[in-house]
Amino acid sequence: MERKNKKAYHNDKKVSNNVIRRMPRYHSYLLELKDKGIERISSKELSKITGFTASQIRQDFNNFGGFGKQGAGYEVDFLFSEICDILGLNQTYKAVIFGAGNLGQAICNYAFFKEYGLKIEAIFDVNPSLIGNTIHSIDVLDVSKAKDFIKKNDISIAIVCVPKEAVPKVTNIIENSKIRGVWNFAPADINISKEIKVENVRLSDSLFVLSYMMNNSNYNY
């Protein structure tokens, strides 16, 4: 994916968390439509694909200006481009990973993130057997070097993949740096100053939901 380096999208209107969390789904479905060569789609047709109601889709898009014409639907390329802008996918974000274990290595090796502007600059760990190695051409450094590295390299995102007991130390490093966002995969939520945006991800949550769905036949998605 070509990086556009466009000005970051800014919306003065307060948008609900639920709306924001539906936007990546729209992005994925619209990408599939683009790949199939579909040029235009109505909210009703998009509803069948996404599982959201047509009314919900229109309301979601109206938070950002609408994008469609009544009776004509949405132009797929244009809508996809607008959602990329809304989600900040036209930007490049320099990131570091805390934790060079299996999960940290998996994220480092996942090329998809780079396509959407996530550029991993370093991985930090405390394990002497890992420090000095490279993972997907990324250096594994001693965590004691993290503060200086973040400052010198204008890092904006910290990806946290450490054990629960290491979260306080990593949080302290983040709070005393210019990190703007935290993508947290640790088994403990990170609570930090409001100036730093945090996305706490519990991988086990999806497994627990799946377990419930499998054991409750009356569950409707």
ROPAVO-350568 format. One record per residue (C-alpha): residue number from 1; residue in one letter; x, y negated, z negated. Coordinates in steps of 0.001 Angstrom, whole numbers, plus 500000, padded with zeros to 6 digits. Layout:
<doses>
@resi NUM, resn A, X X, Y Y, Z Z
...
</doses>
This chain:
<doses>
@resi 1, resn M, X 500000, Y 500000, Z 500000
@resi 2, resn E, X 501411, Y 496631, Z 501012
@resi 3, resn R, X 501864, Y 494154, Z 498169
@resi 4, resn K, X 500021, Y 490932, Z 499002
@resi 5, resn N, X 501466, Y 488739, Z 496226
@resi 6, resn K, X 498242, Y 486755, Z 496205
@resi 7, resn K, X 497316, Y 484450, Z 493370
@resi 8, resn A, X 495839, Y 486377, Z 490446
@resi 9, resn Y, X 492034, Y 486436, Z 490305
@resi 10, resn H, X 490545, Y 484463, Z 487430
@resi 11, resn N, X 486919, Y 484504, Z 486333
@resi 12, resn D, X 485700, Y 481868, Z 483870
@resi 13, resn K, X 482523, Y 483872, Z 483333
@resi 14, resn K, X 482567, Y 486360, Z 480457
@resi 15, resn V, X 482145, Y 489830, Z 481946
@resi 16, resn S, X 481148, Y 492813, Z 479811
@resi 17, resn N, X 483574, Y 495637, Z 479155
@resi 18, resn N, X 481173, Y 498134, Z 480767
@resi 19, resn V, X 481183, Y 496188, Z 484037
@resi 20, resn I, X 484987, Y 496024, Z 484089
@resi 21, resn R, X 485217, Y 499776, Z 483486
@resi 22, resn R, X 482973, Y 500464, Z 486474
@resi 23, resn M, X 485147, Y 498427, Z 488850
@resi 24, resn P, X 487885, Y 501097, Z 489231
@resi 25, resn R, X 485153, Y 503576, Z 490192
@resi 26, resn Y, X 483936, Y 501234, Z 492925
@resi 27, resn H, X 487532, Y 500845, Z 494065
@resi 28, resn S, X 487979, Y 504619, Z 494403
@resi 29, resn Y, X 484717, Y 505186, Z 496262
@resi 30, resn L, X 485295, Y 502259, Z 498621
@resi 31, resn L, X 488781, Y 503557, Z 499412
@resi 32, resn E, X 487185, Y 506865, Z 500428
@resi 33, resn L, X 484693, Y 505008, Z 502633
@resi 34, resn K, X 487522, Y 503045, Z 504272
@resi 35, resn D, X 489405, Y 506271, Z 504972
@resi 36, resn K, X 486278, Y 507675, Z 506642
@resi 37, resn G, X 485994, Y 504598, Z 508856
@resi 38, resn I, X 482709, Y 503394, Z 507350
@resi 39, resn E, X 482431, Y 499641, Z 507891
@resi 40, resn R, X 479267, Y 498662, Z 506026
@resi 41, resn I, X 477224, Y 500087, Z 503159
@resi 42, resn S, X 474079, Y 499086, Z 501273
@resi 43, resn S, X 473706, Y 499074, Z 497501
@resi 44, resn K, X 471238, Y 501965, Z 497883
@resi 45, resn E, X 473779, Y 504045, Z 499804
@resi 46, resn L, X 476522, Y 503116, Z 497348
@resi 47, resn S, X 474196, Y 504176, Z 494541
@resi 48, resn K, X 473984, Y 507707, Z 495942
@resi 49, resn I, X 477783, Y 507948, Z 496009
@resi 50, resn T, X 478580, Y 506403, Z 492631
@resi 51, resn G, X 475637, Y 507566, Z 490539
@resi 52, resn F, X 474958, Y 503972, Z 489452
@resi 53, resn T, X 471587, Y 502432, Z 490291
@resi 54, resn A, X 471395, Y 500000, Z 493215
@resi 55, resn S, X 470228, Y 497314, Z 490791
@resi 56, resn Q, X 473224, Y 497956, Z 488521
@resi 57, resn I, X 475609, Y 497707, Z 491460
@resi 58, resn R, X 474167, Y 494370, Z 492562
@resi 59, resn Q, X 474304, Y 493045, Z 488998
@resi 60, resn D, X 477917, Y 494174, Z 488629
@resi 61, resn F, X 478995, Y 492438, Z 491831
@resi 62, resn N, X 477017, Y 489296, Z 490990
@resi 63, resn N, X 479368, Y 488799, Z 488043
@resi 64, resn F, X 482032, Y 488002, Z 490630
@resi 65, resn G, X 480026, Y 486218, Z 493292
@resi 66, resn G, X 477904, Y 488921, Z 494923
@resi 67, resn F, X 479902, Y 489814, Z 498094
@resi 68, resn G, X 476898, Y 491072, Z 500090
@resi 69, resn K, X 474095, Y 489677, Z 502244
@resi 70, resn Q, X 470477, Y 490567, Z 501591
@resi 71, resn G, X 469347, Y 493125, Z 504139
@resi 72, resn A, X 472853, Y 493548, Z 505551
@resi 73, resn G, X 474628, Y 495280, Z 502680
@resi 74, resn Y, X 478350, Y 495070, Z 501987
@resi 75, resn E, X 481273, Y 494990, Z 504381
@resi 76, resn V, X 483462, Y 497812, Z 503054
@resi 77, resn D, X 486883, Y 496305, Z 503877
@resi 78, resn F, X 485961, Y 492936, Z 502394
@resi 79, resn L, X 484408, Y 494416, Z 499251
@resi 80, resn F, X 487405, Y 496695, Z 498720
@resi 81, resn S, X 489778, Y 493733, Z 499088
@resi 82, resn E, X 487766, Y 491647, Z 496626
@resi 83, resn I, X 487749, Y 494419, Z 494024
@resi 84, resn C, X 491512, Y 494823, Z 494440
@resi 85, resn D, X 491828, Y 491104, Z 493688
@resi 86, resn I, X 489492, Y 491331, Z 490686
@resi 87, resn L, X 491486, Y 494217, Z 489218
@resi 88, resn G, X 494780, Y 492433, Z 489835
@resi 89, resn L, X 496017, Y 495083, Z 492247
@resi 90, resn N, X 497560, Y 492386, Z 494439
@resi 91, resn Q, X 500080, Y 491687, Z 491661
@resi 92, resn T, X 503335, Y 493412, Z 490732
@resi 93, resn Y, X 503811, Y 494330, Z 487075
@resi 94, resn K, X 507179, Y 495234, Z 485615
@resi 95, resn A, X 506797, Y 497905, Z 482946
@resi 96, resn V, X 508779, Y 499989, Z 480485
@resi 97, resn I, X 507872, Y 503332, Z 478958
@resi 98, resn F, X 508373, Y 504110, Z 475280
@resi 99, resn G, X 508839, Y 507859, Z 474929
@resi 100, resn A, X 510741, Y 510062, Z 477390
@resi 101, resn G, X 508853, Y 513245, Z 476531
@resi 102, resn N, X 506598, Y 515204, Z 478868
@resi 103, resn L, X 503915, Y 512521, Z 479176
@resi 104, resn G, X 506372, Y 509665, Z 479633
@resi 105, resn Q, X 508176, Y 511644, Z 482321
@resi 106, resn A, X 504906, Y 512525, Z 484067
@resi 107, resn I, X 503877, Y 508858, Z 484248
@resi 108, resn C, X 507321, Y 507907, Z 485513
@resi 109, resn N, X 507088, Y 510530, Z 488259
@resi 110, resn Y, X 503566, Y 509595, Z 489381
@resi 111, resn A, X 504048, Y 507636, Z 492615
@resi 112, resn F, X 500419, Y 506422, Z 492760
@resi 113, resn F, X 501057, Y 503741, Z 490134
@resi 114, resn K, X 503815, Y 502157, Z 492206
@resi 115, resn E, X 501411, Y 501799, Z 495134
@resi 116, resn Y, X 499296, Y 499493, Z 492994
@resi 117, resn G, X 502082, Y 497297, Z 491697
@resi 118, resn L, X 503319, Y 499077, Z 488560
@resi 119, resn K, X 507126, Y 498999, Z 488695
@resi 120, resn I, X 508746, Y 500972, Z 485887
@resi 121, resn E, X 512122, Y 499478, Z 484990
@resi 122, resn A, X 513274, Y 501654, Z 482068
@resi 123, resn I, X 512312, Y 504356, Z 479594
@resi 124, resn F, X 513195, Y 504108, Z 475900
@resi 125, resn D, X 513657, Y 506940, Z 473435
@resi 126, resn V, X 515414, Y 507854, Z 470180
@resi 127, resn N, X 516481, Y 511360, Z 471214
@resi 128, resn P, X 520269, Y 511475, Z 471886
@resi 129, resn S, X 519790, Y 514410, Z 474270
@resi 130, resn L, X 517538, Y 512271, Z 476502
@resi 131, resn I, X 519328, Y 508912, Z 476276
@resi 132, resn G, X 521636, Y 508416, Z 479238
@resi 133, resn N, X 519603, Y 510625, Z 481563
@resi 134, resn T, X 517607, Y 509406, Z 484540
@resi 135, resn I, X 514012, Y 510321, Z 485362
@resi 136, resn H, X 512912, Y 509615, Z 488921
@resi 137, resn S, X 515907, Y 507247, Z 489200
@resi 138, resn I, X 514838, Y 505391, Z 486020
@resi 139, resn D, X 517371, Y 505164, Z 483179
@resi 140, resn V, X 516512, Y 506493, Z 479727
@resi 141, resn L, X 517879, Y 503968, Z 477212
@resi 142, resn D, X 518191, Y 503830, Z 473443
@resi 143, resn V, X 515111, Y 502182, Z 471937
@resi 144, resn S, X 517410, Y 499770, Z 470075
@resi 145, resn K, X 518019, Y 498061, Z 473436
@resi 146, resn A, X 514332, Y 497544, Z 474178
@resi 147, resn K, X 513885, Y 493966, Z 472913
@resi 148, resn D, X 516818, Y 492577, Z 474893
@resi 149, resn F, X 515907, Y 494554, Z 478009
@resi 150, resn I, X 512291, Y 493332, Z 477956
@resi 151, resn K, X 513420, Y 489732, Z 477574
@resi 152, resn K, X 516098, Y 489847, Z 480278
@resi 153, resn N, X 513954, Y 491678, Z 482841
@resi 154, resn D, X 510652, Y 489817, Z 482418
@resi 155, resn I, X 508710, Y 492961, Z 481482
@resi 156, resn S, X 504950, Y 492446, Z 481197
@resi 157, resn I, X 503586, Y 495943, Z 480408
@resi 158, resn A, X 504597, Y 498495, Z 477780
@resi 159, resn I, X 503482, Y 502095, Z 478324
@resi 160, resn V, X 503483, Y 503902, Z 474990
@resi 161, resn C, X 503933, Y 507698, Z 474958
@resi 162, resn V, X 505405, Y 508257, Z 471504
@resi 163, resn P, X 504320, Y 510418, Z 468538
@resi 164, resn K, X 501969, Y 508887, Z 465979
@resi 165, resn E, X 504741, Y 508235, Z 463456
@resi 166, resn A, X 506687, Y 506150, Z 466001
@resi 167, resn V, X 503791, Y 503811, Z 466829
@resi 168, resn P, X 504529, Y 501188, Z 464099
@resi 169, resn K, X 508131, Y 500758, Z 465268
@resi 170, resn V, X 507114, Y 500417, Z 468913
@resi 171, resn T, X 504311, Y 498010, Z 467969
@resi 172, resn N, X 506830, Y 495811, Z 466163
@resi 173, resn I, X 509056, Y 495700, Z 469240
@resi 174, resn I, X 506099, Y 494775, Z 471443
@resi 175, resn E, X 504847, Y 492051, Z 469101
@resi 176, resn N, X 508259, Y 490419, Z 469095
@resi 177, resn S, X 508606, Y 490359, Z 472869
@resi 178, resn K, X 506875, Y 488747, Z 475834
@resi 179, resn I, X 504859, Y 491852, Z 476672
@resi 180, resn R, X 501392, Y 490875, Z 477968
@resi 181, resn G, X 499741, Y 494281, Z 478098
@resi 182, resn V, X 499993, Y 497702, Z 476457
@resi 183, resn W, X 498900, Y 500988, Z 478018
@resi 184, resn N, X 498829, Y 503235, Z 474985
@resi 185, resn F, X 498801, Y 507039, Z 475261
@resi 186, resn A, X 499977, Y 507639, Z 471687
@resi 187, resn P, X 497617, Y 509589, Z 469374
@resi 188, resn A, X 496978, Y 506409, Z 467364
@resi 189, resn D, X 495369, Y 503148, Z 468446
@resi 190, resn I, X 497600, Y 500097, Z 468661
@resi 191, resn N, X 496148, Y 497035, Z 466961
@resi 192, resn I, X 498053, Y 493917, Z 467858
@resi 193, resn S, X 497621, Y 490162, Z 468368
@resi 194, resn K, X 494783, Y 489186, Z 470712
@resi 195, resn E, X 497239, Y 487526, Z 473098
@resi 196, resn I, X 498491, Y 491005, Z 474040
@resi 197, resn K, X 495884, Y 493105, Z 475850
@resi 198, resn V, X 495725, Y 496772, Z 474844
@resi 199, resn E, X 494181, Y 499771, Z 476583
@resi 200, resn N, X 494148, Y 502698, Z 474153
@resi 201, resn V, X 493853, Y 505989, Z 476048
@resi 202, resn R, X 492997, Y 509192, Z 474208
@resi 203, resn L, X 493500, Y 512050, Z 476661
@resi 204, resn S, X 491749, Y 514434, Z 474280
@resi 205, resn D, X 488513, Y 512412, Z 474513
@resi 206, resn S, X 487779, Y 513684, Z 478029
@resi 207, resn L, X 488400, Y 517261, Z 476932
@resi 208, resn F, X 485999, Y 516869, Z 474004
@resi 209, resn V, X 483317, Y 515414, Z 476294
@resi 210, resn L, X 483808, Y 518294, Z 478733
@resi 211, resn S, X 483471, Y 520758, Z 475866
@resi 212, resn Y, X 480178, Y 519147, Z 474835
@resi 213, resn M, X 478864, Y 519206, Z 478411
@resi 214, resn M, X 479708, Y 522900, Z 478795
@resi 215, resn N, X 477883, Y 523765, Z 475596
@resi 216, resn N, X 474788, Y 521622, Z 476177
@resi 217, resn S, X 472909, Y 522548, Z 479334
@resi 218, resn N, X 470468, Y 519641, Z 478916
@resi 219, resn Y, X 473264, Y 517058, Z 479215
@resi 220, resn N, X 472693, Y 514760, Z 482200
@resi 221, resn Y, X 475643, Y 512784, Z 483542
</doses>
